[in-house]
Amino acid sequence: MKKIFAVLLSLIMVVTFGACSNANAGSNESKATTKVVTDSLGRQVEVPTEIKSVGSLGVMRLLTYMDAVDLVTGATNMDNVQELTRAYTLVNPNYANLAVIGQGGAGGIVPFEEEIIKLAPDVIFVVADYTQADELSAKTGIPVVAVKNPGLFDGTMSASIDIIGAVLGKEDRAKEVNGFMDAAQKDLNDRTKDIAEASKPTVYNGGLNFKGKHGFDGTSAKYGPFLAINANNVVDQTGQNGAFTIDLEQVLAWNPDIIFLNPENMDLVNEQYTQNPDFFNALDAVKNNKVYTQLAYNNNYTNIEIALADAYYAGTVIYPEQFKDIDAGKKADEIFKFLLGEELYSKYVAAGQGFGPLTIGQ
């Protein structure tokens, strides 16, 4: 009897242990299929643990920085056309073949819901200024993760990169990207933070792109590349923040020592020169041949790699001693290579948009 009881007890323990093991395995399997991430809007979003396909609504640049190009199956109409001012498109001509799942650009994001449903990506990344992420997810049945598109060193890039890394399982790449940007920010600041304000030349930037192209009067206060190198931007005296058009007489009153212009818009600047040559010829920077390039970087949000290259080039012009070890073209290629995977500076030179002096009126 004791032997029979012992056998029965052993069988019960085996069955019970097996059942527990199966339950635990099922529980672990369930946990392994999805995970929860917090996006830039503070939303808790459940996404698949393994992401095999991604839809992008305005986040393609960051996905390119994150080496996630091979996962993207659909994007906006802004992402499949190659443009110098959108460098991430230059290194990925295959973006032209992606399914178009939305409209981007100055009008904001407009998702094409039927195309998204048809494509059925595992997750959709959308810019955080699109306010209907929950509704889009409900309509498509696909998790939607909102991510802020950062400006240069505006404090938002690190978190955005971390969110993408968490969703895609690319945490190591996220650390690399954020480490690269932190090192660049520290380098630029360390070179310039101790320069006395009184010894800094005054600078002005014009010909900027914002809501379209602008001539000499298209400028910016709190201009990212200038902030990064602690430059004395005369436009900051307006108390404004961001891009706007300014009265030319105010620029003449400031009479900045150095002027930077977007070479892409020199046709507009030269047209203004033809209409009002006396204004330009009265500027000391023009008389002293102190007019230089800044590559346009605002196109479908901020192209961080171009803005960072601009900061280094502006540093070589404004503070030649502090940046004497920097070759602006080589530094641009170093930045392009790390963030985009390819050296691109020669393309800008070939288009007449390389770093260097400019002559207004030619």
C-alpha positions as CSV (number, residue, x, y, z in Angstrom):
1,M,0.0,0.0,0.0
2,K,2.8,2.4,0.9
3,K,4.4,1.6,-2.5
4,I,1.2,2.4,-4.3
5,F,0.8,5.7,-2.4
6,A,4.4,6.7,-3.1
7,V,3.9,6.0,-6.8
8,L,0.6,8.0,-6.9
9,L,2.3,10.9,-5.0
10,S,5.2,10.9,-7.5
11,L,2.8,11.0,-10.4
12,I,0.8,13.9,-8.8
13,M,4.1,15.9,-8.3
14,V,5.2,15.3,-11.9
15,V,1.8,16.4,-13.3
16,T,1.7,19.4,-11.0
17,F,5.2,20.5,-11.9
18,G,4.5,20.1,-15.6
19,A,1.4,22.1,-15.3
20,C,3.2,24.9,-13.4
21,S,6.1,24.8,-16.0
22,N,3.6,25.1,-18.9
23,A,1.8,28.0,-17.1
24,N,5.0,29.8,-16.5
25,A,6.2,29.2,-20.1
26,G,2.9,30.5,-21.4
27,S,3.1,33.6,-19.1
28,N,6.7,34.3,-20.2
29,E,5.7,33.8,-23.8
30,S,2.8,36.3,-23.4
31,K,5.1,38.8,-21.8
32,A,7.7,38.3,-24.6
33,T,5.3,39.1,-27.4
34,T,4.6,42.7,-26.4
35,K,6.1,45.5,-24.3
36,V,4.9,48.9,-23.2
37,V,6.8,52.1,-24.0
38,T,6.2,55.7,-23.1
39,D,6.2,58.1,-26.0
40,S,7.0,61.8,-26.3
41,L,3.4,62.7,-25.4
42,G,3.5,60.6,-22.2
43,R,1.3,57.9,-23.8
44,Q,1.7,54.3,-22.7
45,V,1.8,52.3,-26.0
46,E,1.9,48.5,-26.2
47,V,4.0,47.4,-29.1
48,P,5.3,44.1,-30.4
49,T,8.5,42.9,-28.8
50,E,9.9,42.0,-32.2
51,I,9.4,44.7,-34.9
52,K,9.7,43.6,-38.5
53,S,8.1,46.6,-40.2
54,V,7.7,50.3,-39.5
55,G,5.5,53.1,-40.9
56,S,7.0,56.6,-40.5
57,L,4.9,59.8,-40.5
58,G,7.6,62.5,-40.2
59,V,10.2,60.5,-38.3
60,M,12.2,59.1,-41.1
61,R,15.3,61.2,-40.3
62,L,15.5,59.9,-36.8
63,L,14.9,56.3,-38.0
64,T,17.8,56.9,-40.4
65,Y,20.1,58.0,-37.6
66,M,19.0,54.8,-35.7
67,D,20.1,52.5,-38.6
68,A,16.5,51.4,-38.9
69,V,16.2,52.0,-42.7
70,D,15.7,48.3,-43.5
71,L,12.6,48.2,-41.2
72,V,10.7,51.0,-42.9
73,T,8.0,50.0,-45.4
74,G,6.0,53.2,-45.6
75,A,6.6,56.9,-45.2
76,T,5.2,60.4,-46.2
77,N,5.5,62.0,-49.6
78,M,8.3,64.2,-48.2
79,D,10.6,61.2,-47.7
80,N,10.7,59.7,-51.2
81,V,12.2,62.7,-53.0
82,Q,15.9,63.4,-52.7
83,E,16.9,66.9,-51.6
84,L,20.2,68.4,-50.5
85,T,18.4,70.1,-47.6
86,R,17.0,66.7,-46.5
87,A,20.3,64.8,-46.3
88,Y,18.7,61.6,-45.0
89,T,17.0,61.2,-48.4
90,L,20.4,61.4,-50.3
91,V,21.8,58.3,-48.6
92,N,18.6,56.3,-49.2
93,P,17.4,56.6,-52.8
94,N,15.4,53.4,-52.1
95,Y,13.0,55.6,-50.1
96,A,11.5,56.5,-53.5
97,N,10.0,53.0,-53.6
98,L,8.4,53.1,-50.1
99,A,4.6,53.1,-49.9
100,V,3.3,56.6,-49.3
101,I,1.1,56.4,-46.2
102,G,0.8,60.1,-45.5
103,Q,1.4,63.7,-46.4
104,G,4.1,65.7,-44.7
105,G,5.6,69.2,-44.9
106,A,4.5,72.6,-43.8
107,G,0.8,71.7,-43.6
108,G,1.5,69.0,-41.0
109,I,1.0,65.3,-41.0
110,V,-2.1,63.9,-42.9
111,P,-2.2,60.1,-42.6
112,F,-3.6,58.0,-45.4
113,E,-5.4,55.6,-43.2
114,E,-6.5,53.1,-45.9
115,E,-2.9,52.9,-47.1
116,I,-1.7,52.3,-43.6
117,I,-4.2,49.5,-43.1
118,K,-3.2,47.9,-46.4
119,L,0.5,48.1,-45.5
120,A,-0.1,46.8,-41.9
121,P,3.3,47.7,-40.3
122,D,4.0,46.5,-36.8
123,V,4.2,50.0,-35.5
124,I,3.8,53.6,-36.7
125,F,6.1,56.4,-35.6
126,V,4.5,59.8,-35.9
127,V,5.8,63.3,-35.0
128,A,4.6,64.5,-31.6
129,D,3.0,67.6,-33.0
130,Y,0.4,65.4,-34.6
131,T,-2.3,65.3,-31.9
132,Q,-4.5,62.4,-33.0
133,A,-2.2,59.5,-32.3
134,D,-4.9,57.6,-30.3
135,E,-7.5,58.1,-33.0
136,L,-5.1,56.9,-35.7
137,S,-4.2,53.8,-33.7
138,A,-7.9,53.0,-33.2
139,K,-8.8,53.4,-36.9
140,T,-5.9,51.3,-38.2
141,G,-5.5,48.8,-35.4
142,I,-1.8,49.5,-35.3
143,P,0.2,50.9,-32.3
144,V,1.2,54.5,-32.9
145,V,4.2,56.0,-31.1
146,A,4.6,59.8,-31.0
147,V,8.2,61.1,-31.1
148,K,9.4,64.7,-31.0
149,N,11.5,65.9,-33.9
150,P,14.3,67.8,-32.2
151,G,16.2,70.9,-33.0
152,L,19.9,71.2,-32.6
153,F,20.7,70.8,-28.9
154,D,17.2,71.9,-27.8
155,G,17.0,69.2,-25.1
156,T,14.6,66.8,-26.9
157,M,16.8,64.6,-29.1
158,S,18.1,62.2,-26.5
159,A,14.6,61.2,-25.3
160,S,13.3,60.8,-28.9
161,I,16.2,58.6,-29.8
162,D,15.7,56.5,-26.6
163,I,12.0,56.0,-27.4
164,I,12.9,54.7,-30.9
165,G,15.6,52.5,-29.4
166,A,13.2,51.0,-26.9
167,V,10.5,50.3,-29.5
168,L,12.9,48.7,-32.0
169,G,15.2,47.0,-29.6
170,K,18.1,49.2,-30.7
171,E,19.1,50.5,-27.3
172,D,22.8,50.2,-28.1
173,R,22.5,52.4,-31.2
174,A,20.5,54.9,-29.2
175,K,23.4,55.2,-26.7
176,E,25.8,55.7,-29.6
177,V,23.8,58.5,-31.2
178,N,23.1,60.3,-27.9
179,G,26.8,59.9,-26.9
180,F,27.9,61.4,-30.2
181,M,25.6,64.4,-29.9
182,D,26.6,65.0,-26.2
183,A,30.3,64.9,-27.2
184,A,29.7,67.4,-30.0
185,Q,27.8,69.7,-27.8
186,K,30.4,69.6,-25.1
187,D,33.2,70.2,-27.7
188,L,31.6,73.2,-29.2
189,N,30.8,74.7,-25.9
190,D,34.2,74.0,-24.4
191,R,35.9,75.8,-27.3
192,T,33.9,79.0,-26.8
193,K,32.4,79.2,-23.4
194,D,35.3,81.3,-21.9
195,I,35.6,83.8,-24.7
196,A,34.8,87.3,-23.3
197,E,31.6,88.8,-24.7
198,A,33.5,92.1,-25.5
199,S,35.9,90.2,-27.7
200,K,33.3,88.4,-29.8
201,P,32.5,89.7,-33.2
202,T,28.8,90.4,-33.9
203,V,27.1,88.1,-36.4
204,Y,23.9,87.9,-38.5
205,N,22.4,85.1,-40.4
206,G,20.0,85.5,-43.4
207,G,18.5,83.8,-46.4
208,L,16.9,81.2,-44.2
209,N,14.3,78.7,-45.2
210,F,11.1,78.7,-43.1
211,K,7.7,78.4,-44.5
212,G,9.4,78.8,-47.9
213,K,12.6,80.5,-49.0
214,H,13.6,84.0,-47.9
215,G,16.1,86.6,-48.9
216,F,18.6,88.6,-46.8
217,D,15.8,89.6,-44.3
218,G,14.9,86.0,-43.5
219,T,16.7,85.4,-40.2
220,S,16.5,83.8,-36.8
221,A,16.9,84.6,-33.2
222,K,18.2,81.8,-30.9
223,Y,19.7,80.3,-34.1
224,G,20.9,76.8,-33.2
225,P,24.4,76.7,-34.7
226,F,25.1,80.1,-33.2
227,L,23.8,79.1,-29.7
228,A,26.0,76.0,-29.9
229,I,29.2,78.1,-30.1
230,N,28.0,81.0,-27.9
231,A,28.1,83.4,-30.8
232,N,27.0,87.1,-30.5
233,N,23.9,87.0,-32.7
234,V,22.6,90.5,-33.2
235,V,19.1,89.2,-33.9
236,D,18.8,87.9,-30.3
237,Q,18.5,91.5,-29.3
238,T,14.9,91.4,-30.7
239,G,13.8,89.1,-27.8
240,Q,12.2,86.8,-30.4
241,N,12.8,83.1,-30.7
242,G,13.0,81.3,-34.0
243,A,12.8,82.4,-37.6
244,F,11.1,85.6,-39.0
245,T,11.7,88.4,-41.4
246,I,13.3,91.6,-40.2
247,D,13.5,95.2,-41.3
248,L,16.6,95.8,-43.3
249,E,17.2,99.1,-41.7
250,Q,17.5,97.3,-38.3
251,V,20.3,95.1,-39.8
252,L,22.1,98.3,-41.0
253,A,21.8,99.8,-37.5
254,W,23.4,96.7,-36.0
255,N,26.0,96.6,-38.8
256,P,27.2,93.1,-37.9
257,D,30.9,92.2,-38.2
258,I,30.2,88.9,-40.0
259,I,27.2,87.8,-42.1
260,F,26.2,84.2,-42.9
261,L,23.8,83.4,-45.7
262,N,22.2,80.3,-47.1
263,P,23.8,79.8,-50.5
264,E,20.7,78.1,-51.8
265,N,18.8,81.5,-51.6
266,M,21.5,83.7,-53.0
267,D,19.3,84.4,-56.1
268,L,16.8,86.1,-53.7
269,V,19.6,88.0,-51.9
270,N,21.1,89.2,-55.2
271,E,17.7,90.3,-56.4
272,Q,17.4,92.4,-53.3
273,Y,20.9,93.8,-54.0
274,T,19.8,94.9,-57.5
275,Q,16.9,96.7,-56.0
276,N,18.8,98.3,-53.1
277,P,22.6,98.2,-53.6
278,D,23.3,101.1,-51.3
279,F,22.0,99.1,-48.3
280,F,24.3,96.2,-48.9
281,N,27.3,98.3,-49.7
282,A,26.9,100.2,-46.5
283,L,27.4,97.1,-44.4
284,D,30.9,96.6,-42.9
285,A,30.7,92.8,-43.4
286,V,30.1,93.3,-47.1
287,K,32.8,96.0,-47.4
288,N,35.3,93.8,-45.5
289,N,34.4,90.5,-47.4
290,K,33.1,88.9,-44.3
291,V,30.1,87.1,-45.8
292,Y,30.0,83.3,-45.5
293,T,27.8,80.3,-46.0
294,Q,25.4,78.4,-43.7
295,L,23.8,75.4,-45.3
296,A,20.0,75.3,-45.1
297,Y,18.9,72.7,-42.6
298,N,15.2,73.4,-42.0
299,N,13.3,71.2,-44.4
300,N,10.7,68.8,-43.1
301,Y,11.9,69.6,-39.6
302,T,15.5,70.1,-38.5
303,N,18.2,68.2,-40.2
304,I,20.5,67.8,-37.2
305,E,23.5,66.7,-39.2
306,I,23.5,69.8,-41.4
307,A,22.9,72.1,-38.4
308,L,25.8,70.6,-36.5
309,A,28.1,70.9,-39.5
310,D,27.0,74.6,-39.8
311,A,27.9,75.1,-36.1
312,Y,31.5,73.9,-36.7
313,Y,31.9,75.9,-39.8
314,A,30.6,79.1,-38.1
315,G,33.1,78.4,-35.3
316,T,36.0,78.4,-37.8
317,V,34.9,81.8,-39.1
318,I,34.0,83.5,-35.9
319,Y,36.7,82.0,-33.7
320,P,39.6,80.9,-36.0
321,E,42.0,80.4,-33.1
322,Q,39.6,78.1,-31.1
323,F,38.7,76.1,-34.2
324,K,42.1,76.0,-36.0
325,D,42.2,72.2,-35.9
326,I,38.9,71.9,-37.7
327,D,38.5,71.4,-41.4
328,A,34.8,72.2,-41.9
329,G,34.4,69.9,-44.9
330,K,36.0,66.9,-43.2
331,K,34.0,67.6,-40.0
332,A,30.8,67.7,-42.0
333,D,31.7,64.3,-43.5
334,E,32.5,62.9,-40.1
335,I,29.0,64.0,-38.9
336,F,27.2,62.7,-42.0
337,K,29.1,59.4,-41.8
338,F,28.1,58.7,-38.2
339,L,24.5,59.8,-38.4
340,L,23.6,58.9,-42.0
341,G,26.2,56.3,-42.9
342,E,27.7,58.1,-45.8
343,E,30.0,61.1,-46.5
344,L,28.0,63.7,-48.4
345,Y,29.9,67.0,-48.3
346,S,31.1,66.7,-51.9
347,K,27.4,66.8,-53.0
348,Y,27.0,70.2,-51.5
349,V,30.3,71.4,-53.1
350,A,29.2,70.1,-56.5
351,A,25.9,72.0,-56.1
352,G,27.7,75.3,-55.3
353,Q,26.7,75.1,-51.6
354,G,30.0,74.2,-49.9
355,F,31.4,76.1,-46.9
356,G,33.2,79.3,-47.9
357,P,33.0,83.0,-48.6
358,L,30.1,84.5,-50.5
359,T,29.9,87.7,-52.7
360,I,26.6,89.5,-52.6
361,G,25.5,90.8,-56.0
362,Q,27.2,88.2,-58.2
